[in-house]
Amino acid sequence: MPEWYQKPYPMGPLVVVKGFPRPLFPPDAAKQGKKPSSDGLDVVAYKRAISRLGRWPWTTFDDTFSNNFSHGKSGNVKDTGVAGFQRQQHIDATGWVGQPTFNALRACKVPDGLPNAGKPAFDAECVRLINLAYTKYKGSEPNSADGSTRQAALKKAITQIGVVESPRGTNRQKYGVWYGMNGVPWCAIFVSWCYENSGKASPSFAAGRYYSYVPNIVGDARQKRNGLVTTGDPIPGDLVCYDWNRDGVHDHVGIFEKWTSGRTAFSAVEGNTGAANASNGGQVMRATRYLGGIGVVFVRVAEPKA
């Protein structure tokens, strides 16, 4: 019979809290363009919950999101931290805390064989700490993306809102001129232009090479090529690729701005969109999109190496 750590944790209803405080990144995430998270009470809550789940030593917990707690400090089950929990729940084991990891912790129960078996990983003290952290952060760490290429690309995209192709219906605009491929659908060309003309050019884009076709963005991100990776926890400046008909071929791309209704709706700045045609509407707009009914892939773009 499998041991408790050889199968996913038992699940129950989501423990009720005020909300997801913020994504958390350890110090070594700076190598991947992330700003390491500041100390906080949410870190204490996660250490407490993951200790109750058997993957971190029970102690007096500090509030630092360390590399050891994120990735584990040894191969022993009790030392594997966030990444060990993620592997057990079949979540991408980055060691970072995003919404999927947060929700999994809210739903997990302590397995048989451990103290407090059958009880939620989030006890009353975890809930208290998470609520205090949410009151402070409200979903994101202040200025967590400042100075990044993705933040600069988003700011550049916002300055372009209102630009239209000319003449209407021709797909001719300045972004295609820059890319060297004018008169064709240009949503992917637009995001390439924003990244390359933001003042902090990303290694993932180049005029005439990367990217003019949305499926290539998705394909490369899924294969972790050219500095692109998929993510379930978008932050401002990430790409968002849409598959309107869920047929496996992504039709359109924009730049993620922010969540606007929990995790069900968000705003994005998009080129070649419009009220009449979301994928070939001829202008740069801020759009509100809803996750229900469409296929969406969020893509993170690499930061330049120092």
N, C-alpha and C positions, 0 to 999 in steps of 0.2 A: 504494500500500500504506500503511495507516495507520501513523503513528508510534507509538512505545511508549506515549505519554501519551494517545493517542486511543482506546485500547481497555482493557478491564480487565486488571489484572496477571495473569500466570499463577499458578496455585495448585498447592499440593502438600499433603502431610500437615501437620497442625498440629504446630508445633515444641513439644516437651514442656517445660513449665515447672511450677512448683509450683502456680500458680493466678493468677487475675486480682487484681492488687494492690488496686485501688480505682478508682472513676470519677474522672475528672479534669475540672475546670472552670476556665476562664481568668478573669481579673479581671472582665471585662465580663459574665460570667454572673450576677453579683450582681443585675443588673437584672431577671433572671428568677427570682429567689428562690433562687439557688444560692450556696453558700459557696465562694469561690475556693479552689482546692487549694493546700496547702502545697508547698514545694519537695521534690523526692524523686528517688531514683535511677531510678524508673520513667519519669520525664520524660526523663532522659538516654537511657534505652533506646529510647523512642519517637523521639526526635530522631535517634538513630543509625540506626534502622530506616528511617525516612522519608527520611533522607538517602541511604541505600543505594538507595531506590526512586526517587530523582531529584527529590524534592519539597521538599528543604531543603538549604541549603549545608552541605557537609562542613567541619567546623571543630572547635574544642575546645568541647564542648557544656556549657552550664550546666544546672542542674537546676530552672529556673523554667518553669512552664507559662504562658507569656505569651500575650497576645492575638495577637501576630504569629505565633507558632508555631501557635496554635489555628486561626486564620482565614486565615492567609497575610499576608505583608507587601507583596506586589505581585501583579500579574497574570502575572508570569513563572512558568513551570512550576516552576522550581527554588525558588521562594519561596512556594509555596502551602500548605505545611504539612499539618496534619491534615485540614483541609477539602478541600484538593486531592486528597489520597489518598482521602477518603470519596467525593468526586464520581466519581473514576475507578472505584471499586468499587461505585457505585450504592448507597451508604449515605447516609442523611440527613446532609447536610453541615453539621452544627452546629459542628464544630470541637471538640466535647467527646469524650472517650474513654470509651466504655462497653464492655460485653461484645462487641457485634457488631464494633466497630472493633478491639478487642483480638484477637479471633479471626481477623479478616481479616488483620491484620498477622502473626499467627503462621503463617498459611497461604500468604501471598504469597511469590512468588519474584521476584528481580530480573530485569527484562525484558531481552531482547536490545537492545543499543545502549548499555548502561550497564556500568560496571565491576562485576565479580562476577556477570555474567549467569548465570541458572540456579540461583543459590544462594538460600537462604532470606533474607528481609529480616531476620529475627532471627538474627544470628550468635551465636557463643558468648558474646561480651561482653554482648549484649542479654539473653541467657538468664540470665547471672550477675546482672545488674542487676535484672531482673524478679524473680528468686528472692529477692534481698535485700529488695526492696520488698514482696513478698508476705509475707515473714516479719514485716515491720514492721506492715503494714496489715491483712492477712488479709481483704481484700475491701471494706473501707470506711475512710474517713478518720475518726478519732475525733471524735465530736461534730459531724459534718458537717451534721446536720439540726437541731441544737439551736437553739431560738429561732424555728424556722419554723412557719408555720401548719399545715403537714402533720404535723409532729411533735406539735404541740399537739392536733390532731384525733385522732391515733393514741392519745395518752395518754388523751384523753377516752373514746375507744371502749373502751379496756382497762378503765376504771372501770365500764363497763356490762355486762361479762361476767357472765352469770347472770340478767340481767333477762328475764322471760318475759311474753308477752301474757296478758291476763286479761279474760274467761275464756279458757281454752285453745281454740284453733281459731277465734277470732273476729277475729283481726288487730287487736285493740284494745290499745293501749299508749300510753305517754306521748309517744312521738315523733310519732305521728299526731295527738295532741291539739295538740302544738306546731305541726305543719305545717298544721293545719286540714283534714286529710283522714284521718280515723281509720276503722278497720275495713276497710282495703284492704292488699294486700301492701306491706311497709314496709321492705325492705332499702335502697332508694335514699333513702327518707325518713330512715332511721337515719344513713347517712353524711352527709346534709345537716345533720342535727341535730348530729352530732359536730363538723363544721367550724364551724357557726354558734355553738355553745356551748362552744367550746374556749378562749375568752378572746382569740383572735386570728382573728376572723371573716374568711373569704375572700370576695372580691368575686364568686365563682362561685355562691354559694348564697343562697337567700332562702326563708323560710317561705311556703308557698303558691304558689311560682313555680318554684324550682329546688332539687332534682330529686326527682320521685316515680316516675320511669319510667326503667329502666336503658337501653333503646335510645336515649333522648334524650341520656344522658351520652355514650354511644359516638358518636352522630352529631355532637354538638357538638364533641367532642374531635377527631374526624377532620377536621372543617371548621375547627378552631382557633377555635371560638367561645366566648364567655363565659369566657375565661380557662382553658379546658381544652385540652390537647394530648395526643396519644398518645405513649408512650415505650416503648422496648425495654429500658430499664435502670431498673426500678423501684427506688425508695428508700423507706424507711419513711414511711408516711403517704400514699403514692400510692393511687389507687383501682385495684381490679382487678375487671373485668367478665367474667362467665362466660357462654359460649354452650355449654351442656351437650351439645346435640345437633349442634352445628356447622351449624345451619340458617340462620345469618345474623342471628338475632334473639337478643340477649343477655338472659339470664333473671335474672341475679343480680349483686349487687355487694357488695364488702367493702372493707376498708382493709388494704393490704399492710403486713405487719409485717417479715418477713425471709425470706431464703432458708434452707432447712433441709437441703437435700441438693443441693449444687452449684447448678446452675440447672435442676433438674428438679422440685423440690418447694419449697413455701414455706408460711409461716403467714400468716393474715389474720384480722382481727376482723370479724365479719359479724353483721348483724341479720337477724332472721326466717329463721334457718337451724336445722338439727337433723339428727340421725342418720337420721330417717325421710324427711325432705324437705329437700333442700339449699336450695331456693328459697322455701319457705313453712313452715319448721319451728317458728316461734313463739318463738324465743329468741335472745339475743345470745351468741355463742360464739366461741372461737378455733378456727379450722379449719385443718387441713393439707390443701393442695390439690396435685395433681400435674398437670403440663402435658400429659402424654400423654393423648390421647383426648378432650380438650375444647378449645373455642376460648376464648382469653383475650386481652383487651385491657387493657393497663395505661394509666392516665390520670394525668397530672400536673395538679395544680390550681394556679392562679396565686396568688402571694403578694400581699398588699395593697401598693399603691404607697405609697412613703414620702411 
